[in-house]
């Protein structure tokens, strides 16, 4: 049976050494240690490129791309003009720093992580505005990402200050399978859904034991409805473990909490019956002394958790570049390796070294030439095709080496796998015995607690009755004395008899309860002794189990070391295999070009031959010559059809080859990836392009000034509190709430993914086209920009201003001609004509994508 656990172990260093030999990472010299990260990134990506590489993009392309990626919206027309006209050589770096310093950066990251973590789920227990404000303020203060995740995992919703962070669990109703899958996907880059019932049949690295290792952290978390507060909170039980059985192999297992590829987290030994700070009842939220969920928050974000670190490094790269170094983002495994393993290693190390400073890493990525590449490859691929052919022989040999190493490693791992299986079988009876006697002790404690509760309940009855009996007896005696003095008083006699009877009855009740208590105490003592006996039986078995567990852990470490070594080599083999596939396609490109050119030349020759034959036919002098010419025309026509089919086939094959090479180059970041705008980006960018952002910004500034003037004029003057971020934050919040959020709903409904589904899949629908094409919203917004544009009488300058607003670039000469022609044809309705053009630009594919 394959080993189900993996991590490093000294005895398998030769495997790792071989991997390092195959994919050696050059260590920087001492003089290079301070080399900026963005330069090191470019050096890794550009070293021995495997395909054609795009040039650095234009300023306009960069401006649109970086504004969307760091602020979630395009800039205004005036901002675009200022940047494009700026001659400073460092203007790109200055723009990056300006965008990162803007509150819009925090807003964009809040939107991005909201969509990533909650996937547009409908609100259940935490309102989205509260959650988004929490994220916004977290990114505004540059909260480290590991701290943010710890808060999200550990929050129980009780403290109002951090209740928004509990949305991740509360709005998933703490459902164990849903939470387990999403923690794996979003924080470890591993979609373990198919490992719930068995080891994944699709991904060899995704094991059922990994799935339940994560679930063991969260299976004890429960929803608690606080009727008084009218809110749901998270509680947690002190017991509850996960056991699993494969539906394929019927193999069973029990898992302690464990993050993938990590170590098991053992619960502390607490006295049975003393596991809670607050014991669970129908009306109390259970709070254990030891929280597995709090331990998960710690285990996920520890700096030596490679899965967590690689996942966030990969996701931040994808946020900027449009795809991950590992892609899809939640499928990190050896059959889907990083396109650039060394690059992912570098980014992972840097995010940890930067103490999970998201802003710092995004800045370095934005500064790279890799990020700033054009979206178009060079037209001439001849040199790249020749280089690909030369590289193939080397990679073919390397692939054979790796395959041989995998075979050797698998053979070497068999004894450790067998040993692990044998030890698991050997320790199972001890584990089962410990489980059995622990369960018995827990049950004995429950019975003792129940018996003690009965005694306590009786004590609770005896005490007040005993306390009441004495004054009641005194009242009866006093009443008797009074009756002796006036024996004929019927009412007094009746009262005296009542008090005497009640005092006698109360004394009898106390006597009966005291007698019952004696029996109950005996029963409780019996239960207490039984519990003490059961608890004492645990220790020797636990000691035996700990000795056996040490053997199990040692065997597991060896098996895991073998497995991780094999998977590491397998990942490298798959890297090479993918590169070979791409290089073969590129190497054959020149041949495809020649073939397509040759078939096109044959086609042109046949077309010429047919024209000649048809001319001969029209000029035939007699019937015999005419018959010969007709036959020639028929023969050439038949051949022409075949030639046309061949030319089309070769042209289609060349186009397919170009598309395959382009995709390969996108995957390796040699050319910029085309990214669709998110619904939030589309909303904000449309409002920016049409001038609404400028208008709302002026309104916000006016309101802030008015509030300051009112406060200053008060008697006594009122000190206006300025939030972190100052006026710029106040303006951003005003624009976001009053304008962008208020208008985002229809865009999200139209362009967003389904609730609870991944949101990174692009799709186009007829409804989307109608929303932009026929919907009144976009057409009306276009009119807002059309009015000020109409004041510009020079059609060339009007075209420039319009394109700067909408596309953040200047128009081409052909586009200026189109604008001029359209305005001339609609001179009598100038404003509507301009409105139509703005609407057309907003509805274009160029506006829908990042470049």
N, C-alpha and C positions, 0 to 999 in steps of 0.2 A: 504494500500500500504506500502511495506517495506520502512523504512527510507533510503534515498539515500546518506546521509552524516554521517560521524562518527568521533567523537573524544571524549576526556574525559570531564566529568562534575561531580561536587561533589555529586549530588543526586544519582549517580549510583556507589558510592564507595563500597557498599555491594557486587556488582558483581565482582569488581576487587579484593575485599578482599577474596571472595571465590576462585578465580583463584589462588591467592597467597597461599591459604591454600592447594590447590591441588598440585601445583608445587612450593613448598617453596624453595627459594634460600638461602642457609646458608650464613649469613653475616660474614665476617672474623672478628676474634677477633683483638683487638688493636695490639697485637704482630705480627699478620699476615699481617698487612696492606702493609708492604714492601716486601711481598713474590713476587718473580719474576713472571711475567705474564705466562711464559711457565709452571711453576709449578701449577699455578691456573688452566690453561687449562687442564693439565693432571688430576688434581684432579676432575674436572667436568666430563671429559670423562670416567675416570676409576671408578668413584663412582658407586658401585652396577652394574657391567657390566651385560648386558643382553645376552651375548653369549660368546663363546670362544674368547680368546684374543691372538693375535700373539705376539711372543717374539720380542725383539729389533733386527733389521736387522743386517746383517754382515757389516763390514767396506766397503766391495766392493759394496754391494747393496746401502749403504748410499752414497758412493762417486759418483756413477753414478746418483743417484736420485737427490742429492743436486746440483750437477754441472749443470744438465739439468734445474732444477727449478730456480736457481739463476743466471746462466750465459748462459743458452740456448744452451749449448753444453757439450759434455763429455770432460774430461781432456785428455792430451796426455799420452802416455805409461809411460814416465819417471815420470810424476806427479803422476800417479796412483801408481807406484812402491814406490815412496817416501812416500805417504800417508799410504799405506798398511804396510810398514815396520816401520813406526813411532810408538814407544811404548808409547808415551805420552798419559795419560788418558784424556786430554782435547783437543785432536787433532781434534775432530769433531767441537767443538766450534771455534777453531782457523781457520779451513777450512771455516766455515760459514762466519766468519768475513772477511777472505781474499776474498771470492767470492763477498761479499757485497761491498767491497772497490774497486773492479775491475771495470774499465769502461765497461767491458762486462755485468755487472749487469744493467747499464743504457741502454745498447744496447738491452738486452733481454727484459727489461720492455718496451722500445720503440716499439719493434716488437710485444709484447703481447698486448699493448694498441692500437696500430695501427690496428691490426687484430680485436680486440674487438670492437673498435669504428667505423671503416670504413668497416670492413667485406669484404676486398679485392675488393671494388668497383673500377672500372676503373677511372683513373684521369679525371676530368672534368675542373676544374678551378684552382686548387692548385696542383702542381706536388708532387707526393709522396715523392721524396727525400727531399723537403723543409719541408713537414709535419713531416717526420721521424726525420729529424735533430732537429726540434723544440721539439719533444718528447724526443729525446736523450739528448739534453742539459737540458731539464726540469728535467729529472731523474738524470742526472749527478750532478746537483746542489741540488738535493733532494728537489725540489719544492713541497710544500704541495699539496696534491691531490685536496683539495677544491679550491685552487688558480688555479690549472691547469684547472679544470672544468669551473670555472668562466671565464677564458680567452677563452676557446673553445666556450662557449655559447655567450659571449658578443662581440667577435671579428667581425668586419664588413669587413675586408680585405683591408681597405684603407691605414692604416699605414703599410709600408713594414716590420717593425720590428715584428709585430704580425700577419701579413697576413696568415702565415701557420695555425694558430689556427682556422681560419675561414673555413677550409676545411670541418669540420663537417656539416656546413650549406650549403656552396657553392656547394659542390659536391653532395648534395642532392637537389640542385636547390631550396632550401628553401621551398620545397613542403610541405604544412602544415600537411597533413595526415602522410606522411613518417617521417617527423621530430617529430611529436607528438608521433608516435609509438616508434621510436628509443630512444627518451628521456625517455619515460616510461620504456622501456626495460632495457636500459643501465645505467640509473642513479637512477631509483627507483626500479628496479627489478620487474616491472609489465608490462607484454605484454598486452596492452589494445586494441589491434587491433579489437577483437571481440566486443568491447564496442563502436565502432564507430557509429553503426546504432541502437543500443539498449543495454540495460544492458546485459552483457555477459551471454549467455545461458549455458556456460561451467563452469564459475567461478562466484559464487554468489557475491564475494567481488568486482569484476571489474564492475564499473558502468559507464553508458554513461556520467553522469555528471563529473566523474573523467577525462574521455578522453577529453571532451571539456574544462574543467578547465585548462588542460595543453595546449591545442591548442589555447586558448585565449591569451596566452603569445606570440605565434609565428605567429598568423594569419595575423598580420600587417606587418611582415617582407617580403620584396620583393627583387627580383633580379634587379640590375641596371647595364646596359651595358654602360661603359664609352668608347665611340668610340675613344677619343683621347688617352687614356691610353691602349686601346685594352685589357681591363680586365673587369671582372664582379665583382661587389661589392654588399654588402648588404645594402639596404635602409630600411626605415621603415615609414609606414603611421601613422598618428596621430589618425585615426579613423578606425573602423572595429571591430565588436563584433561577437561572435559566438552564434547562436541559434540552437537548435536541437530538433528533434521529433523522438520518438521511433517508429520504423516500426512495433513493436508488439503491444504496448499499445496505440499508437498515443499520448502519453503524451508529451507535449512540455516543453522546458526550455531554459533559457538564462543563460550563465555562465560568470562571471567575472573571471579573471586569478586566478588560484588556483592550487597548487601542491597537489597530492593525500594526503588526511588526514590532509591537512594544512588549513590555513585561507585564505579567499578571499583577493585579493590585489586590492584595489580600485584605479582607476586613479585619479590623482589630478585634481582639478577644475581649468582649464585654461580659460581665456577669449576666447569666440568664435571668431575664425579668427586669434588667436595669438598662435596656437598650435605648430608652426614650428620654428626651428632655420633656416632651409633651406626648403622653400616650394617646393613641387614636380612640375617639369615641364618635358617636353620631354628630356631636356638636363641637368637636375640637379637631383642629388641624394637626395631623401627626408630624412631630419634629423629632427625628432620631438624633442620638448623640453623635453618630457617625453618618455622614451623608455621602452616598456613592455619587450622586450627581455633582456635588461640590468637588469630589475627587476627580470626576470626569473633566470638569473645567480646568483643573490643575494639570491633569494628564494630557489633555489635548494641546495645551499651550506651552508645555515645557520646552525649553530651547533645544533639547535633544530629541524632539519628536520630528523625525525627518519627513513624515507624511504631511503633517500640518505645515511645515516650513516650505516644502516643495509646492504644496497646493497653492498657498497664497502667493508665492513668487510667480508661479505659472499663471494664476488668475490676473495678477496685476500686469504681467506682460501681455496677456490676451486683451485686457482692457484697452491697452494702447495700440497693439499691433493687429487686433482683429481676430487673432487665433492664438492658441497656446503653443508653447514649445512641445507640450503634450496636448493632443487634441483628439477627441473631445475632452473638455476640462475634467470630467468626472470619470475618466477611464485611464487612470494611471496603472499600467501593468506591463509586463515584459513583452507581450505581443503587440503593444501599442507604445513603443518607447518614445522618448524625446527625440525630436529631429536633431537637436544639438545638445547631447548629454552634458558636455562641459559647460555650456551656457546656463543650463538649468542649475547645475551645481554652483556656479558662480553667483547667480541671483539668489539662490537659497542661502548661501553663506552670507551674502551682503544684507539680506533682510534681517537676519539674526544679528549680525554685527551692528546694524543700525537700530537695534532694539525695536524692530517692527514699526519703523517710521515709514508709513505708506507714502507720504509726500516726498521724502528724500528719494525713494526708489523710483517713483514715477518721474521725478525731475531728471534723473540720470538716464532713464529710458528715452525720455523726450529729446534729450540732447544728442542721442546717437544718430549717426548717418543711417543706420538700419531703420530707425523710425521715420527718418526724413526722406526716405526713398520716394521716387516718383511712382505713380500707379501704372506706368507704361514701361515695358521692357524695350531695350534697343531693337531696332529692326533687323540688324545683321547678327545672326546667331552662328555664323560659320566658324569663328574661332572657338566658341563654346562647344560646338558640336565636335570639333577635332579634339579638344581637351577631354571631353567626355569619353571618347573612344580610347584615349590613352589611359584614362583612370580605370577603365573597366577591368583590365587584366589584373591590376593590383588588388582591386576589391574582390574579384572572383577568388583569388588566392587566399585573401583574408577570410572570406566567408567559409572556405573549406577548412581553414585552420580552426575557426570558431566552432564549426559543426563537430569537428573531431574532438575538441575540448569538451563540448557538451556531452558527447557520448562517453568520454572518459570520466567526466564528473558524475554522470548518472550511475555508471558502474561502481564508482568509488563510494557513492552514497548509499548503495543498497544495504550494506551491513548496518549502517546507522539507522536506516529506516526500520530494518528488522528488529534491531535492538530496542528502538522506541516502541514499536508495536508490542514486543514481548513485555517490556516494563509496564506499559499501560495495562495490559491484561493482568500482570502480577499484582499491581497496586489496586486494581478495581475492587477486590473484596474488602480491603482495608478501608478504602474510601466509603464503600457501601455500609460497612460496619459502623464507621464513625457517623455517617448520616443517620443510620438507624438509631444509635444510642443518643445522639444529639436530639433527634426528633422526639424520642421518648422522654428525655430530660425536659425539653420545652413543654411537652404535654403534661408532665408531672408538675412543672412550675405553674402551668395554667390551672391545674386542679388545686394546687396549694393556694394560689391567689384567689380562686373562687371560694375555697373554704374559709380563708382569712377574711374575705369580703363578707361572708355570712356572719362570722363572729363580730366584725366591725359594725354590721348592720344591727345586730342584736344589741351591742354596746350602745349604739346610737338610740335604741329604743329604751334601754334600761336607765340611762343617765337622766333624761328629762322626767321619766316617771318617778324615779327615786327622789329627785329634787322636788317634784310637785307633791309627793305623798306627805312630807313633813308639815308644810304649811296647811295642807288640807286637813290633816289630823288635828292640828291646833285649832283650826276654824270649827271643826266638829265638836271639840272639847268645850270651846267658848260658847258655842251654841247650846250645848247641853247645860252649862252653868246658867245661862240665861233662861232656859226652859224650866229649870228647877225653881226659879224665882217666880215665874209666871206660867205655871203648868197648863193653864187653860187656854193659852194662845195657840190656836190651831195652825196658823201660818208658821209660827216659829217652830212648832213641833214638826211640821212637814219639812221645813228647811233643815232642822237638826237631823232628822232621819235620812234626808238626801245626802248631806255631807258625810254622815257616818257610813252610809252604804258606799259612797264613792271612794272614801278613804280605805275602806276594807277591800273593795274591788281593786283599787290601784296597788295596794300591798300584795294582793294575790297575783296580779299581773306581773309584778316585779319578781315575785318568788318563782313564777312559772318561767319567765324569761331567763332568770338566773340559772335555773335547772337546765333549761334548753341550751344555755350558753356553755355549761359544763360539758354537755354532750358534743356541742359544736367544737369546743376547744380540743377535745380528744380527737375528733375527726380531723381537725386542722393539723394537729400534731402528727397524726398518722400520715397525712399528705405531705407535711414538711419533711418528715423522715424519708418518705418515698422519694421526694425530690432530691434530698441530700444524697441518698444512695445512687440515684440516677446521675446526678451531677458528678459525683465522685468517680463514677464508671467512665466518664468521658476522658479524663486526663491520661490514663495509660494508653487508651486507644489513640488519642490525639498524638501522644509521643511516638507511638508506632507509625502513625500516618505521616508525621513530619519526617521520620527517617525514610519512609518509602517515597515521600514527595521529593526529598533531596535526590533520590535516584531518578525519579521521573523528570525532574528539572534538568539534571545533567544529560539524560538521554534526549530530552527535547532540544536542548541547546545544540547538541551535535546534529540532530536532524534538521533543525532550522538553519544552521550554518550551511549545511549541504544544499538545502533548498534555495536559500538566498544566493549562494554562489552560482547555482545552475541558472536561476532566473536572471541574474545580472548578466551572465554570458549570453543567455537567450535574448535579452533585450539588445545587447550589442550586435548579435547576429541579425536581429530584425532591423536595426538601424542600417546595417550594411546592405541587407536585402532590399530595403526600400530605396536606398541610394542607387543600387545597381539597376533597379527597375526604371528609375528616373533617368539614369545615365544612358541606359540602352535606348530609351525613347529619344533622348537628345542626340546620342551618337548617330542614330539613324535619320536625323533631321535633314542633313545635307543630301543624303540619298533620296529622301522623300521630295526635297526641293527639285533635285535634278530630274527625278522621275516625273513629277508634275509638269516641269518645264518641257521635258521631252514630249509628253503626251499632248501638251498644249501646242507645241510646234507641229506635231503630226496632224492635229486637228486643223490648225491654220492652213497647212499644206493641202489637206483634203478639201477644205472649204474653197481654196484657190483652184484646186483641180476641178471641183464641181462647177465653179463659175466659168472656167475655161471650156469644160464640156458643154455647158448650157449655151455658151456663145457659139461654139462649133455647130451645135444643133440648129440654132436660129439661122446660121449662115450656110447650112447644107444646100448644095446645088441640085442634087437629085435624090430620088428615093433611096438609093443604095447608101449614099453618104449619110442621109438622114437616119436610116436604120442603124448604121454603125454608131452614129452619135447618140441616138436614143439608148442603145445598149450601154454605151460608156457612162451616160448620165445615170442610168439605173444602177450600174455596178458601183460607181463612185458614191451614189446616194446611200446604198446599202452599207458600204464601208464607212461612210461618214457617221451613220447612226452608231455603229460599233465604236468608232473613234471618239464620238461625243460621250458615250457611256464610260469609256476608259478614262477620258480626260476628267470627267466629273468625279469618277471614283478616286482618281489620284489626287484631285483637288480636295475632295472631302477627307481623304486620309491625311493630307498635309494639314488641313484645318484641325483635324482631331489631334494630330501630333502636336501642333502649336498649342492647343488647349491643354494637353497633358503636360507639356513642358511649362506652360504658364502656371498650372496648378502646383507643379513640383517647385517652381520658383517662389510661389506664394507661401507654400509650406516651409520653405527654407529661408524666408524673409529676404529674398533677393529683389522683390518688387512689393510695393504697398498693396495691402489687401483692401478690397472694396467692402465698406461696412455700411449697412443700412442705418439710418437714424432711428433711435428708440422713440416710442411715443412722446416721452418727456422732451427729448431733444427736438423732435419735430414741432411740438407745440411752441417751445421757447424760441426756436429758430424762425418759425413763421412769424411770430410776434415781433421778433427783432428785425426781420427783413422788411416788414410792412410799417415799421416806425412806432409800433405800440410801446416797445420797451423804452424808447427815448421819451415818449409822452408820459408814461407812468413814472419814469425816473424823475422828470421835472415836477410831477405832482407830489411825489414822495419828498423831494427836497423842500418844496413849498410848505408842506404840512409840518415837517420837522422845524423849519424856520419859524413858522407861525406858533407852534407849541413853545419854542424857546422864547419868543417875544412875549407870549402870554405869561409864561412863568416869570420872566424878568420884570414884567409890569405889575405883578401881584404885590400885595402889601401884607406881610413882608414878602420879598422875592422868594420864589420857589426854586430849589436846586434840582435841575433835571438830570436824572441818572442816565449816564451814557454806557451802553452795554459793551462787552468785549467786542472789539472790531469797529467801534465807533460809528460814525455816520454811514460809512460804506455798508456796514452790516444792517443798519436801520433801513437804508434804501433797498438793499437786496431783499430783506424780509418783506418789505412793503410790496415790491414788485412781484415777488414769488407768490405771496398770499393773495393779493388783490387781482393779479393778472394771470400769471402762469398757471397756478394751481386751479384757479377759477375756470380756466378754459381747457384744462388737460383732459377732462373726463371723456369727451367724444373721441379724442385722439387715442387714448388708452383703449377704449372699447373697440376702436376700429383697427388699430395697429398692434395692440398688445396680444400676447399669447394667452391661452386658457388659464384660468385660476388653478394654481397648484402645479402648473406644468412649466418646464424650462422655457425661458423667455428669449433665448438667443437664436431661435430658428426664424429665418426670414421667409415670408410668404406674401404673395400678392393676390388680392381678390378684386372682384368686380365692385364690391361695396366700397373698397378703398378708392378705386378709380372714380366712382360716382361721388364720393365724399369730397374729393378735390375738384373733380370735373364739373359736377352739377350742384354741389352743396352751396348754400348761400353764405356760409361762414367765410370760406376762403375768398370767395369773390368780393364780399364786403370788405374784408381786411385789405385786399389788393387796392380797393378804392381809397383807403386811407393814405397809401403811399402815392397813388396816382395824382392826387390833388397838388401836393407840393412839387412833384415832378413836372406838372404841366406848366409851371412858371418858367421852366427852362426852355427857351425858344430854339436853341441850337440842338438839333437832333443827335449829333455826335456826343455832346456833353450830357444830354438827357440819357442816352443809352449807357454811357459810362456810369452815371450816378445810379441808374436802375440796376445795373449788373453788380455794382459794388454793394448795394443794399441786399440783393437777393443771393448772389453767389460769392460775394467778397472777392471778386476779380473784375478786371476790365474786359469789355467785350472784344471779340476779334473783329477784323475788318468786315468779314462777311456778316457778322451779327449786327454791326452798325448799319450796313446796307439794308438788312431786313427791317430794322427799327425805323430807319428813314422812310423806306418804301411804305411801311404800314401807316406811319403818321401822315404821309402825303395822301394815301388812299382814304383816310378817315379824318381829313382836316376839319370837317364840319362838326365832328364829335370828338374833339381832341382828348378830353379827360376819360371818357369811356374807352377810347382806343388805347390809351396808356394803361388803364385798368385791366383791359384784356391781356396786354403783354405781361404785366406783372403777374396776373393770375396764371398765364401760360408758363412763366418761369417757375412759379411756385409748384405747379403741377408736374414739372419735368422730372425725369429720372435723375438728372444732376442734383437737384435739390433734395431728392429722397435719400441720396447716399452721401458719404463723407468726402468724395471728390469725383 
